[in-house]
Amino acid sequence: MVKIAVSGKGGVGKTTLTAMLAYLFAKDGYNVTAIDCDSSINLPTVLGVEEEIKPISELEDVIEERVRGPLGTYKLNPKVDDVFEAHSKKNEHGIRVLALGTIEKGGEGCFCPQNAFLRAILRHAIFKRKDVLLLDMEAGIEHLGRGTARGVDLLIAVVEPGMRSFETLKRIQKLAEDIGIKKIGVVLNKYIDNESSRKLIDMISERYALLGRIPYNECFIKADLENIPPYELECEFESFKKIKEEVLKLIE
């Protein structure tokens, strides 16, 4: 059983990486659940799901009914299995896709009904051998402060070439450690082979597990413009296959 969260700033390629890993795991016979945790829901489309998926966080009446206990308390383990089934869709490769949405209420450490319900959904999402749960986290790294990714086996930080990315990595590492995530892998996206990029790779490799790099390729732009999953065009397919292999090695 594998739980992976994909994190990073907006536009770095989190959704593309999540979709490609979901496809590759499904192709190898894993039962894959991919959850879009961003308020801007893009993962279903990138995985070829055309039907609208309503974010779980917007089911206010259901959340209130399932989570609220006596005397204003919250249930730690609300019933979510029927909600999970009713609000997920499968694509042609058998990948189950959900939209989690974001927790809009409360600050850091808040145990509001939405938080309890969304965490119950994540617990329900994986329950047997050869299950893979992929979380496409919201843009930025603030979600780590709320603990949405708590309990994952691996956090993948997607970064672009540039020194600001290295500073972001240090912040991600600190926040991940605060919520008990012990394994962090890094994917360098939109890579262009030059001296500056090679220097950045050396710096990353000294402190983190570099899972791989994805070269800049207009294939991804074409897939986006034509509204088709990037794996159908085999965009940088070998790069993603190597990343998947490194993910399994790091988890093992």
Buried (B, 14 or more C-beta within 10 A) or exposed (E): EBBBBBBBBEEBBBBBBBBBBBBBBBBEEBBBBBBBBBBEBBBBBBBBBEEEBEBBBEBEEBBEEBBBEEEEEBBEEBEBEEBBEEBBBEBEBEBBBBBBBBBEEEEEEEEBBBBBBBBBBBEBBBEEEEBBBBBBBBBEBEBBEBBBBBBBBBBBBBBBBEEEBBEBBEEBBEBBEEBEBEBBBBBBBBBEEEEEBEEBBEBBEEEBBBBBBBEBBEBBEEBBEEEBBBBEBEBBBEBBBBBBEBBEEBEE
